[in-house]
């Protein structure tokens, strides 16, 4: 039996990775080195390749790597296990490995948990799974992030115990360092600190809620100050839990007031491990003005309302809640600017006309893009189905071919009885029963239909299938029918109400409404959402008819390689109203 050979790498080809552990206890390292000096490295470390080099980055095992380098030098052949892992997986593996080994401080675990939670867009269940933790462990570590850096560093270096840090996390940050100094200087035990902080009260001056209701409260320190020689003095709430309850109610009310402005409103609590990701057009982390305008219409654009001590109720606006997408957009804009500078320098050297080096779509400026909110996607899909159905009623030859294709595809079941029934009543004047009496009854009734209605009724069969096909097949229908969105799309209040104010601003910029409004746009945007919508729908001289926002256009894609038969009923692009177009499926057959 031949056993596999253990892979090794010279220590000089192994580099430090993104280890969540930042502190290595000297005594513990010295003990590890003694063991390694005696028997060498028994357990291999886990590494991954560094792209474009012959180096390998440590995923797990940095303590063994450090100790072996100190003992044996850079030429020592280190036992390794080589893994293929991205940054997210590598850090999760490192956290799991460190969590189950002695010595990784809770503060280091807290920072690692915060980074993992950011990658998972706030999904604590997924972050817990990736880190190999139970959910309560994640919550406890995230709660430590309300500690000041000084407290977390003291915990990392074992100057204080975990119990000290957990207690300190419950008081405002501006008090923590002072209390920490006292703990360290006087070696205050956890049990004593707990008793002292149990008497901690909330200042009413810091409340964001109306404190008039506190005037007659039994827990208002003003009552004790008027009765006793020893008290906290006036202006303190001695029931912190109620103080927090009133505070969170006010925070929620402030968040609710922003629902019409942003698609995402995040209430940020201490335990969330939240790191705001500001979205800006310019600066080192800018995405460029065109992309910034598009981002305002994205489902991941929003704001945060603080529910944390020291900043209760504060609103942080213009945030991105998709870190991966934001990183892409920042990188794209940075590359575009760099390319523009290089082109400008090259053109300048050749005596080119000033300004010719500005970035253009041709030379690399990224095309603005965003993630369409789901409510708009759902509306768009419903509209596309109506448009496809109406186009099928207007194109008899293609209607027949669609019906043939559905039958051959095995999707005749996509015909929707409800929509077809509505069309039938509109065309032929009714049907005794929609269901329940079997095919024989329906045949009998169909046999009584007037001959002049039969052609339209057969057309309605294919048209009703537009409401049953899946999204992929619906796109195929739209492309095959060459549906012109301008025939059907209408600017109205119902459509604009789908959007938040930030999304409306992005939409207005994209279609030219903002430019058409000129200086009036800013005032309209600052008004309430109903007034903003009314202003957008009342711009004199703007060509509403025929202007279709990108969010309502379907992606063009080839359906047939080349026409083999002449198609007489192709739908020519036109901004003409649908009422003047070719006959369409009856309006009543298209659900609102």
C-alpha positions as MATLAB code, in Angstrom:
seq = 'XXXXXXXXXXXXXXXXXXXXXXXXXXXXXXXXXXXXXXXXXXXXXXXXXXXXXXXXXXXXXXXXXXXXXXXXXXXXXXXXXXXXXXXXXXXXXXXXXXXXXXXXXXXXXXXXXXXXXXXXXXXXXXXXXXXXXXXXXXXXXXXXXXXXXXXXXXXXXXXXXXXXXXXXXXXXXXXXXXXXXXXXXXXXXXXXXXXXXXXXXXXXXXXXXXXXXXXXXXXXXXXXXXXXXXXXXXXXXXXXXXXXXXXXXXXXXXXXXXXXXXXXXXXXXXXXXXXXXXXXXXXXXXXXXXXXXXXXXXXXXXXXXXXXXXXXXXXXXXXXXXXXXXXXXXXXXXXXXXXXXXXXXXXXXXXXXXXXXXXXXXXXXXXXXXXXXXXXXXXXXXXXXXXXXXXXXXXXXXXXXXXXXXXXXXXXXXXXXXXXXXXXXXXXXXXXXXXXXXXXXXXXXXXXXXXXXXXXXXXXXXXXXXXXXXXXXXXXXXXXXXXXXXXXXXXXXXXXXXXXXXXXXXXXXXXXXXXXXXXXXXXXXXXXXXXXXXXXXXXXXXXXXXXXXXXXXXXXXXXXXXXXXXXXXXXXXXXXXXXXXXXXXXXXXXXX';
ca = [
       0.000    0.000    0.000;
       1.445    3.364   -1.046;
       0.568    6.287    1.194;
       0.291    9.804   -0.269;
       3.321   12.028    0.277;
       2.710   15.044    2.520;
       3.190   18.249    0.433;
       5.663   20.791    1.800;
       6.729   24.315    0.891;
       9.816   26.318    1.923;
       8.823   28.859    4.540;
      10.164   31.658    2.320;
       7.358   30.888   -0.203;
       4.643   31.213    2.443;
       3.299   34.655    3.326;
       1.000   35.924    6.042;
      -2.726   35.815    5.228;
      -5.742   37.765    6.438;
      -5.712   36.223    9.884;
      -8.448   37.460   12.230;
      -5.962   36.831   15.077;
      -3.804   39.925   15.555;
      -2.155   39.184   18.899;
       0.164   36.270   19.653;
       0.873   35.809   23.334;
       4.705   35.713   23.803;
       4.604   33.032   26.517;
       2.327   30.823   24.461;
       4.549   31.284   21.372;
       7.677   30.409   23.345;
       6.018   27.224   24.562;
       4.995   26.328   21.006;
       8.531   26.902   19.724;
       9.936   24.539   22.311;
       7.602   21.820   21.146;
       8.422   22.425   17.477;
      12.133   22.418   18.224;
      11.709   18.976   19.741;
       9.511   17.217   17.159;
       9.102   19.640   14.232;
       5.730   20.510   12.657;
       3.301   17.636   13.053;
       0.099   19.190   11.723;
       0.269   20.894    8.296;
      -0.911   24.451    7.877;
      -3.610   25.405    5.322;
      -2.585   27.720    2.461;
      -3.874   29.020   -0.854;
      -2.064   30.301   -3.953;
      -1.310   33.997   -4.400;
      -2.409   34.683   -8.007;
       0.389   35.634  -10.389;
       3.224   34.565   -8.056;
       4.884   31.409   -6.773;
       3.860   32.325   -3.227;
       1.190   30.826   -0.977;
      -0.922   32.678    1.575;
      -1.770   31.240    4.981;
      -5.428   30.452    5.636;
      -4.952   28.643    8.955;
      -1.833   27.908   10.995;
      -0.012   31.230   11.303;
       1.200   30.450   14.865;
       2.894   27.254   13.643;
       4.388   29.136   10.666;
       5.786   31.899   12.902;
       7.200   29.409   15.383;
       8.779   27.221   12.678;
      10.387   30.247   11.020;
      11.849   31.370   14.337;
      13.167   27.889   15.097;
      14.275   26.556   11.676;
      14.578   29.583    9.390;
      13.201   30.402    5.917;
      14.451   27.228    4.223;
      12.443   24.848    6.407;
      10.041   22.656    4.418;
       6.667   23.381    5.981;
       3.955   20.695    5.724;
       0.975   22.239    3.959;
      -2.528   21.547    2.720;
      -3.256   23.616   -0.411;
      -6.851   24.830   -0.774;
      -8.689   26.717   -3.505;
     -10.583   29.420   -1.606;
     -11.821   32.972   -2.191;
     -11.439   35.725    0.434;
     -14.806   34.980    2.039;
     -14.174   31.250    2.400;
     -10.566   31.781    3.528;
     -11.543   34.087    6.377;
     -14.385   31.795    7.437;
     -11.926   28.874    7.567;
      -9.464   30.985    9.576;
     -12.115   32.001   12.091;
     -13.346   28.421   12.516;
      -9.798   27.152   12.996;
      -8.935   29.866   15.532;
     -12.252   29.614   17.352;
     -11.629   25.999   18.206;
      -8.043   26.674   19.341;
      -6.895   28.258   22.536;
      -5.979   31.899   22.596;
      -8.037   33.788   20.016;
      -9.478   36.728   21.907;
     -13.200   37.548   21.812;
     -12.293   41.011   20.466;
     -10.572   39.454   17.453;
     -13.565   37.169   16.962;
     -15.858   40.218   17.109;
     -14.014   41.991   14.288;
     -14.014   38.825   12.191;
     -17.762   38.399   12.789;
     -18.343   41.985   11.716;
     -16.490   41.481    8.421;
     -18.345   38.248    7.695;
     -21.703   39.866    8.461;
     -20.892   42.723    6.075;
     -20.157   40.240    3.292;
     -23.475   38.499    3.935;
     -25.396   41.833    3.803;
     -26.548   41.547    7.400;
     -27.710   37.912    7.209;
     -26.752   36.687   10.688;
     -27.902   33.137   10.071;
     -25.624   32.785    7.043;
     -22.705   34.483    8.829;
     -23.085   32.069   11.764;
     -23.122   29.096    9.401;
     -20.013   30.193    7.521;
     -18.101   30.784   10.762;
     -19.158   27.536   12.368;
     -20.780   29.359   15.298;
     -24.126   29.120   17.007;
     -26.269   32.215   16.579;
     -25.954   33.190   20.256;
     -22.146   33.194   19.960;
     -22.380   35.572   16.986;
     -24.743   37.883   18.885;
     -22.442   37.999   21.920;
     -19.394   38.804   19.809;
     -21.170   41.488   17.793;
     -22.341   43.126   21.010;
     -18.683   43.652   21.945;
     -18.296   46.023   18.988;
     -19.917   48.785   21.027;
     -16.732   48.783   23.129;
     -14.134   51.467   22.369;
     -10.892   50.454   20.636;
      -9.072   50.831   23.955;
     -11.420   48.366   25.676;
     -11.153   45.862   22.815;
      -7.360   46.152   22.843;
      -7.311   45.551   26.605;
      -9.426   42.442   26.040;
      -7.130   41.267   23.224;
      -4.023   41.587   25.404;
      -5.768   39.930   28.386;
      -5.503   43.099   30.469;
      -9.210   42.710   31.307;
     -11.553   39.741   31.262;
     -14.425   39.119   28.875;
     -16.882   39.910   31.668;
     -15.408   43.405   32.002;
     -15.808   44.066   28.267;
     -19.383   42.751   28.184;
     -20.345   45.093   31.000;
     -18.530   48.066   29.482;
     -20.330   47.538   26.165;
     -23.559   48.635   27.811;
     -22.420   52.166   28.669;
     -21.820   55.118   26.305;
     -18.454   55.062   24.493;
     -17.327   58.397   25.950;
     -17.462   56.842   29.455;
     -15.806   53.522   28.689;
     -12.134   54.545   28.579;
     -12.397   56.322   31.923;
     -14.001   53.298   33.569;
     -11.407   51.047   31.911;
      -8.556   53.044   33.442;
     -10.090   52.583   36.894;
     -10.557   48.834   36.346;
      -6.920   48.385   35.333;
      -5.460   50.664   38.029;
      -7.490   49.186   40.891;
      -7.846   45.638   39.530;
     -11.624   45.814   39.901;
     -13.224   42.331   39.775;
     -16.085   41.701   37.354;
     -18.592   41.224   40.168;
     -17.757   44.640   41.675;
     -17.967   46.364   38.293;
     -21.356   44.770   37.711;
     -22.673   46.151   41.000;
     -21.374   49.642   40.180;
     -22.829   49.753   36.667;
     -26.140   48.441   37.947;
     -26.640   51.899   39.391;
     -25.998   53.564   36.063;
     -28.813   55.852   34.882;
     -29.778   57.629   31.629;
     -29.566   61.403   31.214;
     -32.879   62.862   30.120;
     -30.958   65.584   28.271;
     -29.776   62.879   25.864;
     -33.316   61.670   25.082;
     -34.607   62.033   21.527;
     -38.214   61.509   22.632;
     -40.479   64.077   24.252;
     -39.459   64.142   27.935;
     -42.600   66.016   29.018;
     -44.076   62.605   29.833;
     -41.225   62.041   32.325;
     -42.131   64.980   34.570;
     -44.354   62.982   36.914;
     -42.564   59.630   36.557;
     -41.502   57.852   39.718;
     -38.197   56.960   38.046;
     -37.232   60.589   37.363;
     -34.250   61.469   39.566;
     -35.731   64.927   40.173;
     -38.148   63.309   42.629;
     -35.299   61.869   44.750;
     -33.280   65.095   44.500;
     -36.145   66.980   46.124;
     -36.418   64.476   48.974;
     -32.951   63.190   49.849;
     -29.509   64.610   50.531;
     -27.836   61.901   48.445;
     -29.065   61.441   44.892;
     -28.012   61.539   41.303;
     -29.344   65.052   41.029;
     -31.987   66.214   38.631;
     -32.367   65.086   35.014;
     -31.781   61.325   35.112;
     -33.956   58.364   34.209;
     -33.416   55.522   36.650;
     -35.240   52.939   34.550;
     -32.901   52.395   31.565;
     -35.112   49.721   29.984;
     -38.033   52.154   29.662;
     -35.692   54.866   28.419;
     -34.505   52.485   25.687;
     -38.072   51.492   24.802;
     -39.142   55.117   24.274;
     -35.969   55.802   22.322;
     -36.514   52.874   19.935;
     -40.110   53.957   19.339;
     -38.862   57.379   18.261;
     -36.148   55.849   16.079;
     -38.766   53.670   14.368;
     -40.987   56.708   13.762;
     -38.076   58.542   12.121;
     -37.355   55.517    9.933;
     -41.021   55.226    8.915;
     -41.009   58.872    7.829;
     -38.283   58.037    5.296;
     -40.159   55.211    3.525;
     -41.125   57.412    0.570;
     -37.551   58.648    0.122;
     -35.379   55.531    0.056;
     -35.838   51.871   -0.905;
     -33.676   50.764    2.051;
     -33.985   52.216    5.547;
     -31.829   50.349    8.074;
     -32.290   50.841   11.806;
     -28.818   50.218   13.195;
     -28.436   48.629   16.626;
     -25.283   47.958   18.604;
     -25.468   44.209   17.983;
     -25.709   44.611   14.190;
     -22.003   45.075   13.556;
     -23.024   47.620   10.928;
     -20.418   49.582    8.936;
     -21.979   52.352    6.815;
     -20.902   52.379    3.160;
     -21.270   55.996    1.954;
     -22.138   56.403   -1.722;
     -20.653   59.419   -3.446;
     -19.927   60.577   -6.971;
     -16.452   61.978   -6.328;
     -13.449   61.247   -4.126;
     -11.345   58.154   -3.605;
     -14.460   56.020   -3.109;
     -16.585   57.788   -5.708;
     -18.484   56.026   -8.485;
     -18.753   58.967  -10.909;
     -21.693   61.303  -11.422;
     -23.502   59.186  -14.073;
     -23.302   56.029  -11.969;
     -24.275   57.912   -8.805;
     -27.475   59.049  -10.507;
     -28.195   55.440  -11.488;
     -27.409   54.222   -7.958;
     -30.160   56.456   -6.594;
     -32.619   54.251   -8.463;
     -31.131   51.003   -7.143;
     -32.854   48.650   -4.707;
     -29.699   48.730   -2.513;
     -29.637   52.537   -2.090;
     -30.804   53.997    1.191;
     -30.040   55.421    4.596;
     -29.421   54.324    8.178;
     -31.138   55.505   11.345;
     -29.055   55.053   14.480;
     -30.404   53.163   17.495;
     -27.016   53.271   19.238;
     -26.055   55.217   22.365;
     -24.485   58.557   21.538;
     -26.163   58.894   18.142;
     -29.799   57.886   18.727;
     -32.043   58.987   15.874;
     -29.272   60.307   13.627;
     -29.879   59.658    9.921;
     -26.966   58.785    7.636;
     -28.068   59.293    4.039;
     -26.809   58.168    0.640;
     -25.609   54.704    1.635;
     -25.055   51.591   -0.459;
     -26.147   48.272    1.031;
     -24.395   46.045   -1.511;
     -20.680   46.098   -0.686;
     -19.645   43.853   -3.586;
     -21.468   45.952   -6.194;
     -20.123   49.178   -4.680;
     -16.551   47.895   -4.862;
     -17.054   47.063   -8.539;
     -18.442   50.495   -9.372;
     -15.661   52.314   -7.468;
     -13.019   50.242   -9.278;
     -14.636   50.856  -12.679;
     -14.744   54.613  -12.152;
     -11.166   54.653  -10.888;
     -10.004   52.784  -13.998;
     -11.956   55.164  -16.259;
     -10.343   58.213  -14.635;
      -6.887   56.659  -14.865;
      -7.436   55.845  -18.545;
      -8.653   59.393  -19.192;
      -5.550   60.884  -17.574;
      -3.282   58.607  -19.605;
      -5.091   59.493  -22.831;
      -4.960   63.198  -22.015;
      -1.237   62.962  -21.373;
      -0.672   61.052  -24.618;
      -2.786   63.464  -26.653;
      -1.059   66.423  -25.028;
       2.322   65.050  -26.034;
       1.107   64.919  -29.633;
      -0.314   68.435  -29.512;
      -3.917   67.261  -29.523;
      -6.820   69.603  -28.880;
      -7.308   70.247  -25.161;
     -10.062   68.186  -23.599;
      -9.924   65.290  -26.048;
      -8.763   62.983  -23.274;
     -12.016   63.095  -21.365;
     -13.464   59.645  -20.735;
     -16.170   58.477  -23.090;
     -18.177   55.286  -23.296;
     -15.920   54.301  -26.153;
     -12.661   54.659  -24.239;
     -13.764   52.896  -21.073;
     -16.205   54.945  -19.017;
     -18.483   52.374  -17.344;
     -22.125   52.366  -18.382;
     -24.320   53.274  -15.390;
     -26.255   50.312  -13.998;
     -28.265   49.394  -10.916;
     -30.455   46.685   -9.420;
     -34.128   47.258  -10.216;
     -36.361   47.083   -7.106;
     -38.507   43.932   -6.994;
     -41.786   45.874   -6.867;
     -40.872   47.502  -10.191;
     -39.780   44.163  -11.655;
     -43.158   42.643  -10.747;
     -45.046   45.564  -12.310;
     -42.904   45.412  -15.443;
     -43.536   41.694  -15.859;
     -47.297   42.207  -15.585;
     -47.161   45.004  -18.169;
     -45.066   42.941  -20.564;
     -47.685   40.187  -20.426;
     -50.425   42.664  -21.360;
     -48.332   44.082  -24.192;
     -47.574   40.610  -25.569;
     -51.265   39.659  -25.411;
     -52.302   42.819  -27.252;
     -49.612   42.313  -29.890;
     -50.773   38.729  -30.429;
     -54.303   39.990  -31.089;
     -52.884   42.530  -33.562;
     -50.723   40.067  -35.541;
     -52.860   37.166  -36.900;
     -50.095   35.300  -38.760;
     -47.633   35.403  -35.898;
     -50.469   34.533  -33.542;
     -50.985   31.254  -35.416;
     -47.281   30.476  -35.368;
     -47.100   31.128  -31.630;
     -50.002   28.746  -31.078;
     -48.235   26.075  -33.142;
     -44.982   26.641  -31.233;
     -46.743   26.343  -27.851;
     -48.355   23.061  -28.842;
     -45.099   21.636  -30.240;
     -43.212   22.870  -27.153;
     -45.654   21.012  -24.925;
     -46.788   24.263  -23.308;
     -50.405   24.419  -24.432;
     -51.126   24.424  -20.705;
     -49.799   27.997  -20.550;
     -53.167   29.135  -21.920;
     -54.951   30.836  -19.027;
     -58.669   30.023  -18.718;
     -59.526   33.134  -16.684;
     -57.975   35.612  -19.137;
     -59.377   33.652  -22.079;
     -62.826   33.678  -20.507;
     -62.725   37.464  -20.148;
     -61.732   37.807  -23.816;
     -64.460   35.371  -24.884;
     -67.178   37.338  -23.093;
     -65.931   40.512  -24.712;
     -65.821   39.008  -28.230;
     -68.772   36.608  -28.288;
     -70.993   37.819  -25.491;
     -70.629   35.140  -22.834;
     -70.362   31.518  -21.790;
     -72.769   29.705  -19.566;
     -70.182   28.061  -17.300;
     -66.454   28.452  -16.928;
     -65.947   24.919  -15.558;
     -67.549   21.952  -13.880;
     -69.525   20.217  -16.628;
     -66.730   18.555  -18.605;
     -65.638   18.848  -22.211;
     -68.988   17.734  -23.650;
     -70.761   20.747  -22.140;
     -68.110   23.149  -23.384;
     -68.240   21.593  -26.875;
     -71.964   22.111  -26.940;
     -71.582   25.759  -26.044;
     -68.683   26.288  -28.473;
     -70.832   24.835  -31.240;
     -73.300   27.653  -30.707;
     -70.751   30.442  -31.228;
     -71.377   32.694  -34.218;
     -68.973   31.946  -37.113;
     -67.903   35.582  -37.402;
     -66.383   35.395  -33.871;
     -64.366   32.215  -34.332;
     -61.229   33.765  -35.843;
     -60.894   36.297  -33.004;
     -61.641   33.649  -30.390;
     -58.856   31.445  -31.745;
     -56.487   34.416  -31.684;
     -57.407   34.986  -28.037;
     -56.191   31.462  -27.188;
     -52.582   32.362  -27.989;
     -53.017   35.835  -26.489;
     -54.153   34.389  -23.155;
     -51.001   32.216  -23.058;
     -49.000   35.420  -22.603;
     -50.282   35.393  -19.009;
     -49.127   31.814  -18.405;
     -45.663   31.490  -19.941;
     -42.607   31.778  -17.725;
     -40.440   34.900  -17.864;
     -37.887   33.416  -20.263;
     -40.607   32.410  -22.728;
     -42.330   35.765  -22.303;
     -39.124   37.511  -23.409;
     -39.000   35.202  -26.413;
     -42.595   36.200  -27.265;
     -41.863   39.919  -26.958;
     -38.849   39.621  -29.225;
     -40.635   37.423  -31.773;
     -43.566   39.832  -31.931;
     -41.167   42.811  -32.077;
     -43.268   44.572  -29.471;
     -42.678   48.308  -29.445;
     -42.891   49.501  -25.830;
     -43.724   53.036  -26.979;
     -47.110   51.811  -28.255;
     -48.189   50.673  -24.820;
     -46.260   52.397  -22.044;
     -48.026   55.284  -20.335;
     -46.693   57.819  -17.845;
     -49.173   58.008  -14.990;
     -49.433   58.349  -11.238;
     -49.804   54.603  -10.658;
     -46.473   53.933  -12.369;
     -44.538   56.643  -10.533;
     -45.963   55.606   -7.162;
     -43.944   52.387   -7.487;
     -40.771   54.398   -6.821;
     -39.275   56.101   -3.784;
     -38.193   59.720   -4.114;
     -34.547   58.767   -4.656;
     -35.612   56.344   -7.386;
     -37.866   58.987   -8.958;
     -34.918   61.390   -9.080;
     -32.809   58.769  -10.844;
     -35.639   57.974  -13.274;
     -36.198   61.667  -14.050;
     -32.517   62.166  -14.813;
     -32.401   59.101  -17.045;
     -35.348   60.051  -19.299;
     -34.628   63.788  -19.423;
     -37.420   65.016  -17.142;
     -34.905   66.564  -14.748;
     -33.321   68.556  -17.564;
     -36.722   69.610  -18.893;
     -37.762   70.899  -15.451;
     -34.586   72.919  -14.992;
     -34.388   74.859  -11.717;
     -37.896   73.672  -10.749;
     -36.642   70.111  -10.251;
     -34.851   70.743   -6.953;
     -37.899   72.343   -5.347;
     -40.141   69.545   -6.609;
     -37.785   66.888   -5.243;
     -37.780   68.515   -1.809;
     -41.581   68.426   -1.641;
     -43.616   65.439   -0.469;
     -43.807   62.430   -2.758;
     -47.362   63.132   -4.106;
     -46.376   66.684   -5.065;
     -43.120   65.430   -6.600;
     -45.054   62.951   -8.751;
     -47.530   65.615   -9.843;
     -44.649   67.883  -10.863;
     -42.987   65.107  -12.863;
     -46.238   64.418  -14.747;
     -46.890   68.076  -15.552;
     -43.759   69.214  -17.378;
     -44.813   71.375  -20.307;
     -43.142   70.474  -23.582;
     -41.803   67.116  -22.452;
     -42.528   64.282  -24.899;
     -44.162   61.771  -22.547;
     -45.665   59.796  -25.418;
     -42.964   57.649  -26.966;
     -40.511   58.089  -24.065;
     -40.006   54.736  -22.360;
     -37.738   54.452  -19.279;
     -35.040   51.788  -19.515;
     -36.575   49.918  -16.594;
     -39.675   49.135  -18.710;
     -37.833   47.962  -21.828;
     -37.330   44.263  -22.434;
     -33.890   42.939  -23.469;
     -33.543   42.396  -27.191;
     -32.414   38.949  -28.247;
     -32.635   36.984  -31.511;
     -35.479   34.452  -31.657;
     -35.226   33.165  -35.227;
     -32.072   33.032  -37.350;
     -33.740   34.398  -40.498;
     -37.324   34.592  -41.750;
     -38.162   31.790  -44.168;
     -41.643   33.109  -44.932;
     -42.790   36.668  -45.401;
     -44.433   38.010  -42.259;
     -47.145   40.487  -43.162;
     -48.205   41.535  -39.704;
     -44.920   42.679  -38.101;
     -45.446   45.408  -35.555;
     -43.585   48.480  -36.760;
     -42.081   50.656  -34.001;
     -44.287   53.643  -33.391;
     -45.079   56.035  -30.580;
     -48.733   56.015  -31.606;
     -51.258   55.320  -28.836;
     -52.423   51.735  -28.523;
     -56.006   52.869  -29.210;
     -55.029   53.752  -32.791;
     -52.940   50.637  -33.364;
     -54.124   47.385  -34.862;
     -56.984   45.624  -33.032;
     -55.825   44.271  -29.689;
     -57.018   41.842  -27.063;
     -60.104   43.294  -25.366;
     -59.160   45.651  -22.546;
     -61.230   43.684  -20.056;
     -59.132   40.592  -20.760;
     -56.006   42.303  -19.478;
     -55.912   42.277  -15.658;
     -55.211   45.633  -14.080;
];
